[in-house]
């Protein structure tokens, strides 16, 4: 199954984690269901329009490059 990585603020993650716990799911399972439910609510034309341009990469982007500079880990 393909993977999608999402960065959340700490307060939002706490809300997701609490909602997932109430639903007796892992946070990642809860997030997947939330995304699936949102796409089900949207008309197909709107969904495809929302995705336009998302595959364009920033100039100079290197997917093999480290996300963080090594010096950031020295702190």
CHARMM internal coordinates of N, CA and C (Angstrom, degrees):
IC EDIT
DIST 1 N 1 CA 1.4513
DIST 1 CA 1 C 1.5302
ANGL 1 N 1 CA 1 C 108.01
DIST 1 C 2 N 1.3245
ANGL 1 CA 1 C 2 N 118.14
DIHE 1 N 1 CA 1 C 2 N 132.65
DIST 2 N 2 CA 1.4673
ANGL 1 C 2 N 2 CA 120.75
DIHE 1 CA 1 C 2 N 2 CA 177.59
DIST 2 CA 2 C 1.5293
ANGL 2 N 2 CA 2 C 111.02
DIHE 1 C 2 N 2 CA 2 C -61.81
DIST 2 C 3 N 1.3089
ANGL 2 CA 2 C 3 N 115.02
DIHE 2 N 2 CA 2 C 3 N 155.00
DIST 3 N 3 CA 1.4597
ANGL 2 C 3 N 3 CA 121.29
DIHE 2 CA 2 C 3 N 3 CA -177.61
DIST 3 CA 3 C 1.5169
ANGL 3 N 3 CA 3 C 109.99
DIHE 2 C 3 N 3 CA 3 C -117.00
DIST 3 C 4 N 1.3275
ANGL 3 CA 3 C 4 N 115.62
DIHE 3 N 3 CA 3 C 4 N 141.53
DIST 4 N 4 CA 1.4581
ANGL 3 C 4 N 4 CA 122.85
DIHE 3 CA 3 C 4 N 4 CA 175.66
DIST 4 CA 4 C 1.5230
ANGL 4 N 4 CA 4 C 106.86
DIHE 3 C 4 N 4 CA 4 C -122.70
DIST 4 C 5 N 1.3045
ANGL 4 CA 4 C 5 N 116.45
DIHE 4 N 4 CA 4 C 5 N 128.11
DIST 5 N 5 CA 1.4563
ANGL 4 C 5 N 5 CA 121.00
DIHE 4 CA 4 C 5 N 5 CA 179.33
DIST 5 CA 5 C 1.5195
ANGL 5 N 5 CA 5 C 109.10
DIHE 4 C 5 N 5 CA 5 C -101.63
DIST 5 C 6 N 1.3342
ANGL 5 CA 5 C 6 N 116.27
DIHE 5 N 5 CA 5 C 6 N 131.47
DIST 6 N 6 CA 1.4499
ANGL 5 C 6 N 6 CA 121.47
DIHE 5 CA 5 C 6 N 6 CA -178.14
DIST 6 CA 6 C 1.5238
ANGL 6 N 6 CA 6 C 108.29
DIHE 5 C 6 N 6 CA 6 C -128.63
DIST 6 C 7 N 1.3073
ANGL 6 CA 6 C 7 N 116.28
DIHE 6 N 6 CA 6 C 7 N 135.32
DIST 7 N 7 CA 1.4639
ANGL 6 C 7 N 7 CA 121.72
DIHE 6 CA 6 C 7 N 7 CA 177.27
DIST 7 CA 7 C 1.5227
ANGL 7 N 7 CA 7 C 108.32
DIHE 6 C 7 N 7 CA 7 C -102.83
DIST 7 C 8 N 1.3334
ANGL 7 CA 7 C 8 N 116.29
DIHE 7 N 7 CA 7 C 8 N 124.96
DIST 8 N 8 CA 1.4552
ANGL 7 C 8 N 8 CA 122.01
DIHE 7 CA 7 C 8 N 8 CA -179.30
DIST 8 CA 8 C 1.5180
ANGL 8 N 8 CA 8 C 110.15
DIHE 7 C 8 N 8 CA 8 C -117.03
DIST 8 C 9 N 1.3097
ANGL 8 CA 8 C 9 N 115.37
DIHE 8 N 8 CA 8 C 9 N 150.74
DIST 9 N 9 CA 1.4671
ANGL 8 C 9 N 9 CA 118.50
DIHE 8 CA 8 C 9 N 9 CA 172.57
DIST 9 CA 9 C 1.5295
ANGL 9 N 9 CA 9 C 107.36
DIHE 8 C 9 N 9 CA 9 C -68.21
DIST 9 C 10 N 1.3195
ANGL 9 CA 9 C 10 N 116.51
DIHE 9 N 9 CA 9 C 10 N 158.79
DIST 10 N 10 CA 1.4698
ANGL 9 C 10 N 10 CA 120.36
DIHE 9 CA 9 C 10 N 10 CA -179.61
DIST 10 CA 10 C 1.5310
ANGL 10 N 10 CA 10 C 111.93
DIHE 9 C 10 N 10 CA 10 C -58.85
DIST 10 C 11 N 1.3512
ANGL 10 CA 10 C 11 N 119.41
DIHE 10 N 10 CA 10 C 11 N -44.26
DIST 11 N 11 CA 1.4703
ANGL 10 C 11 N 11 CA 118.69
DIHE 10 CA 10 C 11 N 11 CA 179.46
DIST 11 CA 11 C 1.5379
ANGL 11 N 11 CA 11 C 112.66
DIHE 10 C 11 N 11 CA 11 C -63.02
DIST 11 C 12 N 1.3285
ANGL 11 CA 11 C 12 N 116.82
DIHE 11 N 11 CA 11 C 12 N -39.85
DIST 12 N 12 CA 1.4636
ANGL 11 C 12 N 12 CA 119.62
DIHE 11 CA 11 C 12 N 12 CA 179.12
DIST 12 CA 12 C 1.5181
ANGL 12 N 12 CA 12 C 110.69
DIHE 11 C 12 N 12 CA 12 C -67.54
DIST 12 C 13 N 1.3362
ANGL 12 CA 12 C 13 N 117.13
DIHE 12 N 12 CA 12 C 13 N -40.54
DIST 13 N 13 CA 1.4673
ANGL 12 C 13 N 13 CA 119.75
DIHE 12 CA 12 C 13 N 13 CA 178.94
DIST 13 CA 13 C 1.5289
ANGL 13 N 13 CA 13 C 110.36
DIHE 12 C 13 N 13 CA 13 C -61.82
DIST 13 C 14 N 1.3325
ANGL 13 CA 13 C 14 N 117.48
DIHE 13 N 13 CA 13 C 14 N -39.02
DIST 14 N 14 CA 1.4698
ANGL 13 C 14 N 14 CA 120.28
DIHE 13 CA 13 C 14 N 14 CA 178.69
DIST 14 CA 14 C 1.5316
ANGL 14 N 14 CA 14 C 110.32
DIHE 13 C 14 N 14 CA 14 C -61.88
DIST 14 C 15 N 1.3343
ANGL 14 CA 14 C 15 N 116.53
DIHE 14 N 14 CA 14 C 15 N -39.63
DIST 15 N 15 CA 1.4680
ANGL 14 C 15 N 15 CA 120.10
DIHE 14 CA 14 C 15 N 15 CA 178.24
DIST 15 CA 15 C 1.5193
ANGL 15 N 15 CA 15 C 111.03
DIHE 14 C 15 N 15 CA 15 C -65.85
DIST 15 C 16 N 1.3356
ANGL 15 CA 15 C 16 N 116.52
DIHE 15 N 15 CA 15 C 16 N -43.28
DIST 16 N 16 CA 1.4695
ANGL 15 C 16 N 16 CA 120.61
DIHE 15 CA 15 C 16 N 16 CA 178.91
DIST 16 CA 16 C 1.5254
ANGL 16 N 16 CA 16 C 109.75
DIHE 15 C 16 N 16 CA 16 C -63.24
DIST 16 C 17 N 1.3205
ANGL 16 CA 16 C 17 N 116.06
DIHE 16 N 16 CA 16 C 17 N -45.33
DIST 17 N 17 CA 1.4664
ANGL 16 C 17 N 17 CA 120.41
DIHE 16 CA 16 C 17 N 17 CA -179.16
DIST 17 CA 17 C 1.5340
ANGL 17 N 17 CA 17 C 110.77
DIHE 16 C 17 N 17 CA 17 C -61.85
DIST 17 C 18 N 1.3343
ANGL 17 CA 17 C 18 N 117.45
DIHE 17 N 17 CA 17 C 18 N -42.67
DIST 18 N 18 CA 1.4642
ANGL 17 C 18 N 18 CA 120.82
DIHE 17 CA 17 C 18 N 18 CA 179.47
DIST 18 CA 18 C 1.5364
ANGL 18 N 18 CA 18 C 110.95
DIHE 17 C 18 N 18 CA 18 C -65.80
DIST 18 C 19 N 1.3247
ANGL 18 CA 18 C 19 N 116.82
DIHE 18 N 18 CA 18 C 19 N -43.17
DIST 19 N 19 CA 1.4632
ANGL 18 C 19 N 19 CA 120.16
DIHE 18 CA 18 C 19 N 19 CA 178.89
DIST 19 CA 19 C 1.5225
ANGL 19 N 19 CA 19 C 110.82
DIHE 18 C 19 N 19 CA 19 C -64.84
DIST 19 C 20 N 1.3203
ANGL 19 CA 19 C 20 N 116.59
DIHE 19 N 19 CA 19 C 20 N -38.89
DIST 20 N 20 CA 1.4613
ANGL 19 C 20 N 20 CA 120.83
DIHE 19 CA 19 C 20 N 20 CA 178.45
DIST 20 CA 20 C 1.5217
ANGL 20 N 20 CA 20 C 110.49
DIHE 19 C 20 N 20 CA 20 C -64.29
DIST 20 C 21 N 1.3120
ANGL 20 CA 20 C 21 N 115.92
DIHE 20 N 20 CA 20 C 21 N -40.78
DIST 21 N 21 CA 1.4686
ANGL 20 C 21 N 21 CA 120.27
DIHE 20 CA 20 C 21 N 21 CA 179.36
DIST 21 CA 21 C 1.5311
ANGL 21 N 21 CA 21 C 110.06
DIHE 20 C 21 N 21 CA 21 C -62.87
DIST 21 C 22 N 1.3438
ANGL 21 CA 21 C 22 N 116.46
DIHE 21 N 21 CA 21 C 22 N -43.12
DIST 22 N 22 CA 1.4673
ANGL 21 C 22 N 22 CA 119.83
DIHE 21 CA 21 C 22 N 22 CA 178.14
DIST 22 CA 22 C 1.5287
ANGL 22 N 22 CA 22 C 111.27
DIHE 21 C 22 N 22 CA 22 C -62.70
DIST 22 C 23 N 1.3351
ANGL 22 CA 22 C 23 N 116.16
DIHE 22 N 22 CA 22 C 23 N -34.64
DIST 23 N 23 CA 1.4643
ANGL 22 C 23 N 23 CA 121.07
DIHE 22 CA 22 C 23 N 23 CA 179.72
DIST 23 CA 23 C 1.5290
ANGL 23 N 23 CA 23 C 112.36
DIHE 22 C 23 N 23 CA 23 C -85.33
DIST 23 C 24 N 1.3405
ANGL 23 CA 23 C 24 N 116.40
DIHE 23 N 23 CA 23 C 24 N -0.75
DIST 24 N 24 CA 1.4688
ANGL 23 C 24 N 24 CA 122.91
DIHE 23 CA 23 C 24 N 24 CA -178.91
DIST 24 CA 24 C 1.5360
ANGL 24 N 24 CA 24 C 111.39
DIHE 23 C 24 N 24 CA 24 C 58.67
DIST 24 C 25 N 1.3446
ANGL 24 CA 24 C 25 N 114.52
DIHE 24 N 24 CA 24 C 25 N 44.95
DIST 25 N 25 CA 1.4532
ANGL 24 C 25 N 25 CA 121.90
DIHE 24 CA 24 C 25 N 25 CA 178.43
DIST 25 CA 25 C 1.5234
ANGL 25 N 25 CA 25 C 109.04
DIHE 24 C 25 N 25 CA 25 C -128.75
DIST 25 C 26 N 1.3228
ANGL 25 CA 25 C 26 N 116.13
DIHE 25 N 25 CA 25 C 26 N 161.68
DIST 26 N 26 CA 1.4624
ANGL 25 C 26 N 26 CA 120.69
DIHE 25 CA 25 C 26 N 26 CA 170.20
DIST 26 CA 26 C 1.5334
ANGL 26 N 26 CA 26 C 106.85
DIHE 25 C 26 N 26 CA 26 C -73.89
DIST 26 C 27 N 1.3493
ANGL 26 CA 26 C 27 N 117.83
DIHE 26 N 26 CA 26 C 27 N 153.38
DIST 27 N 27 CA 1.4751
ANGL 26 C 27 N 27 CA 119.18
DIHE 26 CA 26 C 27 N 27 CA 179.01
DIST 27 CA 27 C 1.5305
ANGL 27 N 27 CA 27 C 112.80
DIHE 26 C 27 N 27 CA 27 C -55.37
DIST 27 C 28 N 1.3303
ANGL 27 CA 27 C 28 N 117.82
DIHE 27 N 27 CA 27 C 28 N -38.55
DIST 28 N 28 CA 1.4649
ANGL 27 C 28 N 28 CA 119.69
DIHE 27 CA 27 C 28 N 28 CA 179.99
DIST 28 CA 28 C 1.5249
ANGL 28 N 28 CA 28 C 111.33
DIHE 27 C 28 N 28 CA 28 C -66.95
DIST 28 C 29 N 1.3385
ANGL 28 CA 28 C 29 N 117.46
DIHE 28 N 28 CA 28 C 29 N -37.13
DIST 29 N 29 CA 1.4649
ANGL 28 C 29 N 29 CA 120.51
DIHE 28 CA 28 C 29 N 29 CA 177.73
DIST 29 CA 29 C 1.5292
ANGL 29 N 29 CA 29 C 110.20
DIHE 28 C 29 N 29 CA 29 C -67.10
DIST 29 C 30 N 1.3252
ANGL 29 CA 29 C 30 N 115.53
DIHE 29 N 29 CA 29 C 30 N -41.05
DIST 30 N 30 CA 1.4619
ANGL 29 C 30 N 30 CA 120.24
DIHE 29 CA 29 C 30 N 30 CA 178.84
DIST 30 CA 30 C 1.5342
ANGL 30 N 30 CA 30 C 110.45
DIHE 29 C 30 N 30 CA 30 C -62.13
DIST 30 C 31 N 1.3378
ANGL 30 CA 30 C 31 N 116.41
DIHE 30 N 30 CA 30 C 31 N -44.50
DIST 31 N 31 CA 1.4674
ANGL 30 C 31 N 31 CA 120.98
DIHE 30 CA 30 C 31 N 31 CA -179.76
DIST 31 CA 31 C 1.5274
ANGL 31 N 31 CA 31 C 110.51
DIHE 30 C 31 N 31 CA 31 C -63.27
DIST 31 C 32 N 1.3418
ANGL 31 CA 31 C 32 N 116.85
DIHE 31 N 31 CA 31 C 32 N -41.69
DIST 32 N 32 CA 1.4694
ANGL 31 C 32 N 32 CA 119.90
DIHE 31 CA 31 C 32 N 32 CA 178.70
DIST 32 CA 32 C 1.5155
ANGL 32 N 32 CA 32 C 110.40
DIHE 31 C 32 N 32 CA 32 C -60.40
DIST 32 C 33 N 1.3349
ANGL 32 CA 32 C 33 N 116.90
DIHE 32 N 32 CA 32 C 33 N -44.96
DIST 33 N 33 CA 1.4612
ANGL 32 C 33 N 33 CA 120.07
DIHE 32 CA 32 C 33 N 33 CA 179.59
DIST 33 CA 33 C 1.5340
ANGL 33 N 33 CA 33 C 111.18
DIHE 32 C 33 N 33 CA 33 C -63.79
DIST 33 C 34 N 1.3268
ANGL 33 CA 33 C 34 N 116.87
DIHE 33 N 33 CA 33 C 34 N -38.23
DIST 34 N 34 CA 1.4613
ANGL 33 C 34 N 34 CA 120.27
DIHE 33 CA 33 C 34 N 34 CA 178.99
DIST 34 CA 34 C 1.5301
ANGL 34 N 34 CA 34 C 110.75
DIHE 33 C 34 N 34 CA 34 C -63.19
DIST 34 C 35 N 1.3228
ANGL 34 CA 34 C 35 N 116.64
DIHE 34 N 34 CA 34 C 35 N -43.42
DIST 35 N 35 CA 1.4695
ANGL 34 C 35 N 35 CA 120.50
DIHE 34 CA 34 C 35 N 35 CA 178.71
DIST 35 CA 35 C 1.5241
ANGL 35 N 35 CA 35 C 109.80
DIHE 34 C 35 N 35 CA 35 C -65.37
DIST 35 C 36 N 1.3382
ANGL 35 CA 35 C 36 N 117.45
DIHE 35 N 35 CA 35 C 36 N -45.25
DIST 36 N 36 CA 1.4682
ANGL 35 C 36 N 36 CA 120.67
DIHE 35 CA 35 C 36 N 36 CA 178.81
DIST 36 CA 36 C 1.5291
ANGL 36 N 36 CA 36 C 110.85
DIHE 35 C 36 N 36 CA 36 C -58.79
DIST 36 C 37 N 1.3252
ANGL 36 CA 36 C 37 N 116.29
DIHE 36 N 36 CA 36 C 37 N -45.06
DIST 37 N 37 CA 1.4716
ANGL 36 C 37 N 37 CA 120.14
DIHE 36 CA 36 C 37 N 37 CA -179.82
DIST 37 CA 37 C 1.5234
ANGL 37 N 37 CA 37 C 111.70
DIHE 36 C 37 N 37 CA 37 C -63.40
DIST 37 C 38 N 1.3271
ANGL 37 CA 37 C 38 N 117.20
DIHE 37 N 37 CA 37 C 38 N -39.92
DIST 38 N 38 CA 1.4591
ANGL 37 C 38 N 38 CA 120.82
DIHE 37 CA 37 C 38 N 38 CA 179.36
DIST 38 CA 38 C 1.5304
ANGL 38 N 38 CA 38 C 110.70
DIHE 37 C 38 N 38 CA 38 C -64.28
DIST 38 C 39 N 1.3268
ANGL 38 CA 38 C 39 N 117.32
DIHE 38 N 38 CA 38 C 39 N -42.07
DIST 39 N 39 CA 1.4626
ANGL 38 C 39 N 39 CA 119.71
DIHE 38 CA 38 C 39 N 39 CA 179.19
DIST 39 CA 39 C 1.5199
ANGL 39 N 39 CA 39 C 111.58
DIHE 38 C 39 N 39 CA 39 C -67.76
DIST 39 C 40 N 1.3244
ANGL 39 CA 39 C 40 N 117.88
DIHE 39 N 39 CA 39 C 40 N -32.85
DIST 40 N 40 CA 1.4603
ANGL 39 C 40 N 40 CA 120.76
DIHE 39 CA 39 C 40 N 40 CA 177.32
DIST 40 CA 40 C 1.5281
ANGL 40 N 40 CA 40 C 110.71
DIHE 39 C 40 N 40 CA 40 C -65.61
DIST 40 C 41 N 1.3304
ANGL 40 CA 40 C 41 N 117.31
DIHE 40 N 40 CA 40 C 41 N -32.70
DIST 41 N 41 CA 1.4719
ANGL 40 C 41 N 41 CA 121.69
DIHE 40 CA 40 C 41 N 41 CA -178.81
DIST 41 CA 41 C 1.5242
ANGL 41 N 41 CA 41 C 112.67
DIHE 40 C 41 N 41 CA 41 C -73.93
DIST 41 C 42 N 1.3227
ANGL 41 CA 41 C 42 N 117.25
DIHE 41 N 41 CA 41 C 42 N -26.04
DIST 42 N 42 CA 1.4669
ANGL 41 C 42 N 42 CA 121.31
DIHE 41 CA 41 C 42 N 42 CA -173.31
DIST 42 CA 42 C 1.5248
ANGL 42 N 42 CA 42 C 111.35
DIHE 41 C 42 N 42 CA 42 C -87.53
DIST 42 C 43 N 1.3392
ANGL 42 CA 42 C 43 N 117.76
DIHE 42 N 42 CA 42 C 43 N 139.56
DIST 43 N 43 CA 1.4644
ANGL 42 C 43 N 43 CA 119.74
DIHE 42 CA 42 C 43 N 43 CA 173.95
DIST 43 CA 43 C 1.5323
ANGL 43 N 43 CA 43 C 109.61
DIHE 42 C 43 N 43 CA 43 C -63.18
DIST 43 C 44 N 1.3381
ANGL 43 CA 43 C 44 N 118.79
DIHE 43 N 43 CA 43 C 44 N 146.79
DIST 44 N 44 CA 1.4696
ANGL 43 C 44 N 44 CA 121.26
DIHE 43 CA 43 C 44 N 44 CA -176.88
DIST 44 CA 44 C 1.5270
ANGL 44 N 44 CA 44 C 114.47
DIHE 43 C 44 N 44 CA 44 C -55.05
DIST 44 C 45 N 1.3248
ANGL 44 CA 44 C 45 N 118.62
DIHE 44 N 44 CA 44 C 45 N -39.59
DIST 45 N 45 CA 1.4663
ANGL 44 C 45 N 45 CA 119.91
DIHE 44 CA 44 C 45 N 45 CA -179.01
DIST 45 CA 45 C 1.5223
ANGL 45 N 45 CA 45 C 110.75
DIHE 44 C 45 N 45 CA 45 C -63.74
DIST 45 C 46 N 1.3141
ANGL 45 CA 45 C 46 N 117.65
DIHE 45 N 45 CA 45 C 46 N -39.17
DIST 46 N 46 CA 1.4523
ANGL 45 C 46 N 46 CA 121.84
DIHE 45 CA 45 C 46 N 46 CA 179.16
DIST 46 CA 46 C 1.5327
ANGL 46 N 46 CA 46 C 110.38
DIHE 45 C 46 N 46 CA 46 C -67.58
DIST 46 C 47 N 1.3230
ANGL 46 CA 46 C 47 N 115.94
DIHE 46 N 46 CA 46 C 47 N -40.87
DIST 47 N 47 CA 1.4633
ANGL 46 C 47 N 47 CA 120.70
DIHE 46 CA 46 C 47 N 47 CA 179.51
DIST 47 CA 47 C 1.5228
ANGL 47 N 47 CA 47 C 110.79
DIHE 46 C 47 N 47 CA 47 C -60.65
DIST 47 C 48 N 1.3050
ANGL 47 CA 47 C 48 N 117.38
DIHE 47 N 47 CA 47 C 48 N -48.10
DIST 48 N 48 CA 1.4632
ANGL 47 C 48 N 48 CA 120.63
DIHE 47 CA 47 C 48 N 48 CA -179.08
DIST 48 CA 48 C 1.5190
ANGL 48 N 48 CA 48 C 110.40
DIHE 47 C 48 N 48 CA 48 C -67.40
DIST 48 C 49 N 1.3281
ANGL 48 CA 48 C 49 N 117.96
DIHE 48 N 48 CA 48 C 49 N -36.46
DIST 49 N 49 CA 1.4575
ANGL 48 C 49 N 49 CA 121.24
DIHE 48 CA 48 C 49 N 49 CA 177.82
DIST 49 CA 49 C 1.5160
ANGL 49 N 49 CA 49 C 111.51
DIHE 48 C 49 N 49 CA 49 C -64.45
DIST 49 C 50 N 1.3256
ANGL 49 CA 49 C 50 N 116.76
DIHE 49 N 49 CA 49 C 50 N -34.46
DIST 50 N 50 CA 1.4573
ANGL 49 C 50 N 50 CA 120.68
DIHE 49 CA 49 C 50 N 50 CA -179.93
DIST 50 CA 50 C 1.5230
ANGL 50 N 50 CA 50 C 111.38
DIHE 49 C 50 N 50 CA 50 C -68.69
DIST 50 C 51 N 1.3167
ANGL 50 CA 50 C 51 N 116.66
DIHE 50 N 50 CA 50 C 51 N -24.85
DIST 51 N 51 CA 1.4658
ANGL 50 C 51 N 51 CA 120.43
DIHE 50 CA 50 C 51 N 51 CA -177.16
DIST 51 CA 51 C 1.5310
ANGL 51 N 51 CA 51 C 113.14
DIHE 50 C 51 N 51 CA 51 C -90.56
DIST 51 C 52 N 1.3292
ANGL 51 CA 51 C 52 N 117.60
DIHE 51 N 51 CA 51 C 52 N -8.91
DIST 52 N 52 CA 1.4570
ANGL 51 C 52 N 52 CA 120.57
DIHE 51 CA 51 C 52 N 52 CA -178.21
DIST 52 CA 52 C 1.5313
ANGL 52 N 52 CA 52 C 109.93
DIHE 51 C 52 N 52 CA 52 C -59.53
DIST 52 C 53 N 1.3101
ANGL 52 CA 52 C 53 N 115.81
DIHE 52 N 52 CA 52 C 53 N 129.21
DIST 53 N 53 CA 1.4507
ANGL 52 C 53 N 53 CA 121.01
DIHE 52 CA 52 C 53 N 53 CA 175.93
DIST 53 CA 53 C 1.5194
ANGL 53 N 53 CA 53 C 114.94
DIHE 52 C 53 N 53 CA 53 C 86.06
DIST 53 C 54 N 1.3093
ANGL 53 CA 53 C 54 N 118.16
DIHE 53 N 53 CA 53 C 54 N -4.01
DIST 54 N 54 CA 1.4637
ANGL 53 C 54 N 54 CA 119.17
DIHE 53 CA 53 C 54 N 54 CA -177.32
DIST 54 CA 54 C 1.5223
ANGL 54 N 54 CA 54 C 112.34
DIHE 53 C 54 N 54 CA 54 C -73.39
DIST 54 C 55 N 1.3126
ANGL 54 CA 54 C 55 N 117.41
DIHE 54 N 54 CA 54 C 55 N -17.17
DIST 55 N 55 CA 1.4680
ANGL 54 C 55 N 55 CA 119.68
DIHE 54 CA 54 C 55 N 55 CA -178.66
DIST 55 CA 55 C 1.5285
ANGL 55 N 55 CA 55 C 111.98
DIHE 54 C 55 N 55 CA 55 C -88.22
DIST 55 C 56 N 1.3299
ANGL 55 CA 55 C 56 N 117.98
DIHE 55 N 55 CA 55 C 56 N -6.75
DIST 56 N 56 CA 1.4583
ANGL 55 C 56 N 56 CA 119.94
DIHE 55 CA 55 C 56 N 56 CA 178.61
DIST 56 CA 56 C 1.5183
ANGL 56 N 56 CA 56 C 110.18
DIHE 55 C 56 N 56 CA 56 C -73.49
DIST 56 C 57 N 1.3047
ANGL 56 CA 56 C 57 N 116.70
DIHE 56 N 56 CA 56 C 57 N 131.07
DIST 57 N 57 CA 1.4553
ANGL 56 C 57 N 57 CA 121.11
DIHE 56 CA 56 C 57 N 57 CA 179.98
DIST 57 CA 57 C 1.5191
ANGL 57 N 57 CA 57 C 110.53
DIHE 56 C 57 N 57 CA 57 C -96.66
DIST 57 C 58 N 1.2998
ANGL 57 CA 57 C 58 N 115.88
DIHE 57 N 57 CA 57 C 58 N 151.66
DIST 58 N 58 CA 1.4582
ANGL 57 C 58 N 58 CA 120.86
DIHE 57 CA 57 C 58 N 58 CA 177.51
DIST 58 CA 58 C 1.5209
ANGL 58 N 58 CA 58 C 109.64
DIHE 57 C 58 N 58 CA 58 C -66.87
DIST 58 C 59 N 1.3375
ANGL 58 CA 58 C 59 N 117.86
DIHE 58 N 58 CA 58 C 59 N 144.20
DIST 59 N 59 CA 1.4552
ANGL 58 C 59 N 59 CA 120.07
DIHE 58 CA 58 C 59 N 59 CA 178.27
DIST 59 CA 59 C 1.5351
ANGL 59 N 59 CA 59 C 110.17
DIHE 58 C 59 N 59 CA 59 C -58.43
DIST 59 C 60 N 1.3056
ANGL 59 CA 59 C 60 N 115.91
DIHE 59 N 59 CA 59 C 60 N 135.58
DIST 60 N 60 CA 1.4541
ANGL 59 C 60 N 60 CA 120.86
DIHE 59 CA 59 C 60 N 60 CA 178.39
DIST 60 CA 60 C 1.5176
ANGL 60 N 60 CA 60 C 113.78
DIHE 59 C 60 N 60 CA 60 C 81.59
DIST 60 C 61 N 1.3307
ANGL 60 CA 60 C 61 N 118.51
DIHE 60 N 60 CA 60 C 61 N 3.25
DIST 61 N 61 CA 1.4643
ANGL 60 C 61 N 61 CA 121.25
DIHE 60 CA 60 C 61 N 61 CA 179.90
DIST 61 CA 61 C 1.5126
ANGL 61 N 61 CA 61 C 110.19
DIHE 60 C 61 N 61 CA 61 C -67.43
DIST 61 C 62 N 1.3212
ANGL 61 CA 61 C 62 N 116.23
DIHE 61 N 61 CA 61 C 62 N 130.51
DIST 62 N 62 CA 1.4623
ANGL 61 C 62 N 62 CA 121.79
DIHE 61 CA 61 C 62 N 62 CA 178.11
DIST 62 CA 62 C 1.5240
ANGL 62 N 62 CA 62 C 107.80
DIHE 61 C 62 N 62 CA 62 C -122.47
DIST 62 C 63 N 1.3420
ANGL 62 CA 62 C 63 N 118.60
DIHE 62 N 62 CA 62 C 63 N 104.90
DIST 63 N 63 CA 1.4598
ANGL 62 C 63 N 63 CA 120.39
DIHE 62 CA 62 C 63 N 63 CA -177.58
DIST 63 CA 63 C 1.5286
ANGL 63 N 63 CA 63 C 112.97
DIHE 62 C 63 N 63 CA 63 C -63.71
DIST 63 C 64 N 1.3243
ANGL 63 CA 63 C 64 N 118.00
DIHE 63 N 63 CA 63 C 64 N -18.94
DIST 64 N 64 CA 1.4587
ANGL 63 C 64 N 64 CA 120.88
DIHE 63 CA 63 C 64 N 64 CA 179.68
DIST 64 CA 64 C 1.5270
ANGL 64 N 64 CA 64 C 112.31
DIHE 63 C 64 N 64 CA 64 C -86.83
DIST 64 C 65 N 1.3126
ANGL 64 CA 64 C 65 N 117.53
DIHE 64 N 64 CA 64 C 65 N -11.68
DIST 65 N 65 CA 1.4676
ANGL 64 C 65 N 65 CA 120.97
DIHE 64 CA 64 C 65 N 65 CA -178.98
DIST 65 CA 65 C 1.5275
ANGL 65 N 65 CA 65 C 109.89
DIHE 64 C 65 N 65 CA 65 C -72.80
DIST 65 C 66 N 1.3370
ANGL 65 CA 65 C 66 N 117.41
DIHE 65 N 65 CA 65 C 66 N 149.44
DIST 66 N 66 CA 1.4690
ANGL 65 C 66 N 66 CA 119.43
DIHE 65 CA 65 C 66 N 66 CA 177.21
DIST 66 CA 66 C 1.5285
ANGL 66 N 66 CA 66 C 110.86
DIHE 65 C 66 N 66 CA 66 C -63.29
DIST 66 C 67 N 1.3112
ANGL 66 CA 66 C 67 N 115.77
DIHE 66 N 66 CA 66 C 67 N 147.22
DIST 67 N 67 CA 1.4602
ANGL 66 C 67 N 67 CA 120.74
DIHE 66 CA 66 C 67 N 67 CA -179.65
DIST 67 CA 67 C 1.5189
ANGL 67 N 67 CA 67 C 110.48
DIHE 66 C 67 N 67 CA 67 C -70.51
DIST 67 C 68 N 1.3326
ANGL 67 CA 67 C 68 N 116.19
DIHE 67 N 67 CA 67 C 68 N -41.24
DIST 68 N 68 CA 1.4513
ANGL 67 C 68 N 68 CA 121.88
DIHE 67 CA 67 C 68 N 68 CA 179.99
DIST 68 CA 68 C 1.5210
ANGL 68 N 68 CA 68 C 109.52
DIHE 67 C 68 N 68 CA 68 C -113.69
DIST 68 C 69 N 1.2985
ANGL 68 CA 68 C 69 N 116.10
DIHE 68 N 68 CA 68 C 69 N 144.89
DIST 69 N 69 CA 1.4510
ANGL 68 C 69 N 69 CA 121.57
DIHE 68 CA 68 C 69 N 69 CA 174.59
DIST 69 CA 69 C 1.5294
ANGL 69 N 69 CA 69 C 108.58
DIHE 68 C 69 N 69 CA 69 C -67.48
DIST 69 C 70 N 1.3278
ANGL 69 CA 69 C 70 N 117.17
DIHE 69 N 69 CA 69 C 70 N 143.21
DIST 70 N 70 CA 1.4674
ANGL 69 C 70 N 70 CA 120.68
DIHE 69 CA 69 C 70 N 70 CA -179.52
DIST 70 CA 70 C 1.5209
ANGL 70 N 70 CA 70 C 112.49
DIHE 69 C 70 N 70 CA 70 C -55.51
DIST 70 C 71 N 1.3199
ANGL 70 CA 70 C 71 N 118.05
DIHE 70 N 70 CA 70 C 71 N -33.86
DIST 71 N 71 CA 1.4597
ANGL 70 C 71 N 71 CA 120.96
DIHE 70 CA 70 C 71 N 71 CA -178.26
DIST 71 CA 71 C 1.5399
ANGL 71 N 71 CA 71 C 111.91
DIHE 70 C 71 N 71 CA 71 C -66.64
DIST 71 C 72 N 1.3409
ANGL 71 CA 71 C 72 N 117.52
DIHE 71 N 71 CA 71 C 72 N -21.63
DIST 72 N 72 CA 1.4651
ANGL 71 C 72 N 72 CA 119.96
DIHE 71 CA 71 C 72 N 72 CA 178.67
DIST 72 CA 72 C 1.5203
ANGL 72 N 72 CA 72 C 111.82
DIHE 71 C 72 N 72 CA 72 C -68.20
DIST 72 C 73 N 1.3223
ANGL 72 CA 72 C 73 N 118.16
DIHE 72 N 72 CA 72 C 73 N -21.91
DIST 73 N 73 CA 1.4681
ANGL 72 C 73 N 73 CA 121.78
DIHE 72 CA 72 C 73 N 73 CA -177.65
DIST 73 CA 73 C 1.5247
ANGL 73 N 73 CA 73 C 111.60
DIHE 72 C 73 N 73 CA 73 C -87.59
DIST 73 C 74 N 1.3158
ANGL 73 CA 73 C 74 N 118.19
DIHE 73 N 73 CA 73 C 74 N -6.38
DIST 74 N 74 CA 1.4508
ANGL 73 C 74 N 74 CA 122.04
DIHE 73 CA 73 C 74 N 74 CA -177.34
DIST 74 CA 74 C 1.5206
ANGL 74 N 74 CA 74 C 113.05
DIHE 73 C 74 N 74 CA 74 C -79.28
DIST 74 C 75 N 1.3111
ANGL 74 CA 74 C 75 N 117.71
DIHE 74 N 74 CA 74 C 75 N -11.30
DIST 75 N 75 CA 1.4707
ANGL 74 C 75 N 75 CA 121.37
DIHE 74 CA 74 C 75 N 75 CA -173.00
DIST 75 CA 75 C 1.5017
ANGL 75 N 75 CA 75 C 112.50
DIHE 74 C 75 N 75 CA 75 C -72.79
END
COOR INIT
IC SEED 1 N 1 CA 1 C
IC BUILD
